[in-house]
Amino acid sequence: MTGPSLTETTIPGVLLVELQVFDDGRGWFKESYQQEKLEKLGLPHLDVVQNNVSYNAEAGVTRGIHAEPWDKYVSPAFGKVFTAIVDLREGPGFGKLETFELTPRQGLYIPRGCGNSFCTLEPNTVYNYLVNAHWSPDAKYTLVNLFDPQLNVPWPFPKEQLIYSDKDAGHPMLEAVTPIRPDWES
C-alpha cells in the first residue's frame, strides 16, 4: 500500500479509512490521523480539540450506543474491536445500522448524529478517538439501548458474555428516540 485509502459506507458521512502500517522486527508504526493526507482523500476537516483513549482489559467489553454533539475519528491503538454505528439523524436513514471490525490498521470517521458503540474482541484493547468539541457534563447525547431488538446488533459474543454497564443496557429503545435534526447544535 502506498498510503491511506478511504471508503464510503452505507451510512452517509461514515467513512472507513485503511491506514498504512509499517511493520518491522520491533513492532509497527502508523500515522493514525494525518489531516492533510486524509482530507485529500475526502475526509471532512476535523478541528481536533480532544483526544480520548479507552483502555479495555478484557474481550467482550461493550460500550455505547451514544451519539454525541461532535464528529469523531476512531482508530484502535492496540487490539481489535467490533464497532456498530447507527444513523440517528432525521431522515430516511434513521435507524440504519452498519458494523465493522477495526484493528490498528483502520480508522473510522463518524459524523455527529450517528451513534457509536463498540465491543472489544481481544484483551487489552486500546480504543483511541479524536473529537472536534470538548466534553461537557451539559453535552446533549442521544442514546440507544445496546440490545434494541429493532436494531438487532450482531454482537460478537452472547449477551451473557458481554461486559457492559447497566446504564448502557438501560437506554431507550430506538422507537422512543427522537431523530437528531441537522440544527441540533443550536
BAVO-685068 format. One record per residue (C-alpha): x, z, y. Coordinates in steps of 0.02 Angstrom, whole numbers, padded with zeros to 5 digits. Example, Ala and Ser with C-alpha at 12.3 -4.5 7.8 and 13.67 -1.06 7.14 Angstrom:
{x=00615 z=00390 y=-00225} $
{x=00684 z=00357 y=-00053} $
//
This chain:
{x=00000 z=00000 y=00000} $
{x=00066 z=-00045 y=00172} $
{x=-00038 z=00080 y=00270} $
{x=-00206 z=00165 y=00275} $
{x=-00367 z=00070 y=00243} $
{x=-00544 z=00108 y=00296} $
{x=-00708 z=00076 y=00203} $
{x=-00884 z=00093 y=00269} $
{x=-01000 z=00193 y=00159} $
{x=-01188 z=00180 y=00130} $
{x=-01219 z=00311 y=00266} $
{x=-01193 z=00232 y=00438} $
{x=-01043 z=00306 y=00527} $
{x=-00971 z=00394 y=00373} $
{x=-00803 z=00312 y=00340} $
{x=-00688 z=00332 y=00190} $
{x=-00502 z=00319 y=00226} $
{x=-00372 z=00281 y=00093} $
{x=-00210 z=00357 y=00155} $
{x=-00033 z=00303 y=00122} $
{x=00058 z=00438 y=00025} $
{x=00245 z=00435 y=-00001} $
{x=00295 z=00514 y=-00167} $
{x=00471 z=00561 y=-00218} $
{x=00550 z=00684 y=-00338} $
{x=00523 z=00828 y=-00217} $
{x=00337 z=00801 y=-00188} $
{x=00244 z=00692 y=-00064} $
{x=00214 z=00660 y=00120} $
{x=00065 z=00586 y=00210} $
{x=00001 z=00557 y=00385} $
{x=-00167 z=00639 y=00360} $
{x=-00229 z=00584 y=00530} $
{x=-00135 z=00461 y=00639} $
{x=-00252 z=00420 y=00781} $
{x=-00182 z=00252 y=00836} $
{x=-00174 z=00178 y=00660} $
{x=-00346 z=00241 y=00611} $
{x=-00429 z=00183 y=00772} $
{x=-00357 z=00008 y=00745} $
{x=-00446 z=00008 y=00577} $
{x=-00612 z=00057 y=00657} $
{x=-00616 z=00246 y=00651} $
{x=-00703 z=00312 y=00808} $
{x=-00596 z=00404 y=00935} $
{x=-00590 z=00589 y=00893} $
{x=-00536 z=00708 y=01031} $
{x=-00473 z=00841 y=00911} $
{x=-00488 z=01016 y=00984} $
{x=-00483 z=01120 y=00825} $
{x=-00403 z=01108 y=00652} $
{x=-00489 z=01210 y=00515} $
{x=-00422 z=01248 y=00342} $
{x=-00522 z=01315 y=00196} $
{x=-00420 z=01385 y=00050} $
{x=-00517 z=01398 y=-00113} $
{x=-00437 z=01494 y=-00256} $
{x=-00548 z=01434 y=-00398} $
{x=-00625 z=01272 y=-00460} $
{x=-00812 z=01270 y=-00426} $
{x=-00808 z=01348 y=-00252} $
{x=-00955 z=01264 y=-00164} $
{x=-00992 z=01264 y=00023} $
{x=-01125 z=01179 y=00131} $
{x=-01238 z=01085 y=00165} $
{x=-01201 z=01103 y=00351} $
{x=-01221 z=00981 y=00495} $
{x=-01129 z=01050 y=00646} $
{x=-01136 z=00985 y=00826} $
{x=-00970 z=00893 y=00812} $
{x=-00885 z=00749 y=00723} $
{x=-00769 z=00793 y=00582} $
{x=-00623 z=00714 y=00491} $
{x=-00582 z=00794 y=00322} $
{x=-00438 z=00769 y=00204} $
{x=-00384 z=00888 y=00067} $
{x=-00207 z=00952 y=00089} $
{x=-00198 z=01008 y=-00093} $
{x=-00313 z=00991 y=-00243} $
{x=-00469 z=00889 y=-00269} $
{x=-00646 z=00907 y=-00202} $
{x=-00817 z=00834 y=-00239} $
{x=-00898 z=00803 y=-00070} $
{x=-01083 z=00774 y=-00039} $
{x=-01137 z=00702 y=00129} $
{x=-01320 z=00699 y=00183} $
{x=-01384 z=00599 y=00331} $
{x=-01491 z=00720 y=00432} $
{x=-01511 z=00607 y=00583} $
{x=-01681 z=00547 y=00639} $
{x=-01721 z=00375 y=00569} $
{x=-01739 z=00279 y=00407} $
{x=-01579 z=00351 y=00333} $
{x=-01639 z=00532 y=00344} $
{x=-01604 z=00619 y=00179} $
{x=-01485 z=00486 y=00111} $
{x=-01351 z=00564 y=00001} $
{x=-01180 z=00495 y=-00040} $
{x=-01045 z=00583 y=-00141} $
{x=-00857 z=00563 y=-00151} $
{x=-00709 z=00636 y=-00244} $
{x=-00568 z=00667 y=-00122} $
{x=-00385 z=00704 y=-00154} $
{x=-00245 z=00717 y=-00026} $
{x=-00241 z=00526 y=-00035} $
{x=-00409 z=00510 y=00055} $
{x=-00490 z=00560 y=00217} $
{x=-00673 z=00555 y=00266} $
{x=-00745 z=00536 y=00441} $
{x=-00914 z=00623 y=00456} $
{x=-01011 z=00596 y=00617} $
{x=-01119 z=00732 y=00695} $
{x=-01290 z=00733 y=00618} $
{x=-01226 z=00717 y=00441} $
{x=-01225 z=00870 y=00329} $
{x=-01062 z=00905 y=00239} $
{x=-01037 z=01003 y=00079} $
{x=-00900 z=01014 y=-00050} $
{x=-00859 z=01086 y=-00220} $
{x=-00679 z=01114 y=-00274} $
{x=-00630 z=01026 y=-00434} $
{x=-00465 z=01116 y=-00454} $
{x=-00399 z=01291 y=-00418} $
{x=-00300 z=01321 y=-00259} $
{x=-00384 z=01179 y=-00165} $
{x=-00349 z=01168 y=00022} $
{x=-00484 z=01078 y=00122} $
{x=-00424 z=01028 y=00295} $
{x=-00536 z=00965 y=00435} $
{x=-00518 z=00914 y=00615} $
{x=-00663 z=00930 y=00737} $
{x=-00697 z=00874 y=00915} $
{x=-00785 z=01031 y=00978} $
{x=-00741 z=01214 y=00970} $
{x=-00832 z=01328 y=00851} $
{x=-00951 z=01446 y=00938} $
{x=-01072 z=01578 y=00874} $
{x=-01203 z=01488 y=00980} $
{x=-01174 z=01319 y=00898} $
{x=-01333 z=01242 y=00830} $
{x=-01315 z=01199 y=00646} $
{x=-01438 z=01103 y=00539} $
{x=-01432 z=01174 y=00362} $
{x=-01499 z=01115 y=00195} $
{x=-01510 z=01206 y=00029} $
{x=-01368 z=01163 y=-00092} $
{x=-01493 z=01146 y=-00234} $
{x=-01632 z=01049 y=-00148} $
{x=-01724 z=00954 y=-00287} $
{x=-01763 z=00808 y=-00172} $
{x=-01577 z=00779 y=-00140} $
{x=-01529 z=00821 y=-00319} $
{x=-01344 z=00831 y=-00278} $
{x=-01249 z=00794 y=-00441} $
{x=-01135 z=00946 y=-00429} $
{x=-00986 z=00927 y=-00547} $
{x=-01018 z=01092 y=-00635} $
{x=-01178 z=01176 y=-00695} $
{x=-01258 z=01288 y=-00562} $
{x=-01210 z=01446 y=-00657} $
{x=-01026 z=01395 y=-00647} $
{x=-01028 z=01361 y=-00460} $
{x=-00962 z=01492 y=-00339} $
{x=-01070 z=01490 y=-00182} $
{x=-01141 z=01607 y=-00053} $
{x=-01320 z=01669 y=-00060} $
{x=-01333 z=01608 y=00119} $
{x=-01293 z=01426 y=00072} $
{x=-01413 z=01434 y=-00075} $
{x=-01549 z=01506 y=00038} $
{x=-01551 z=01370 y=00171} $
{x=-01712 z=01271 y=00194} $
{x=-01759 z=01126 y=00083} $
{x=-01742 z=00952 y=00157} $
{x=-01931 z=00934 y=00181} $
{x=-01927 z=01082 y=00302} $
{x=-01780 z=01014 y=00404} $
{x=-01814 z=00935 y=00573} $
{x=-01714 z=00773 y=00584} $
{x=-01574 z=00779 y=00712} $
{x=-01611 z=00675 y=00866} $
{x=-01472 z=00570 y=00942} $
{x=-01479 z=00675 y=01100} $
{x=-01460 z=00839 y=01004} $
{x=-01308 z=00893 y=01106} $
{x=-01404 z=00905 y=01270} $
//
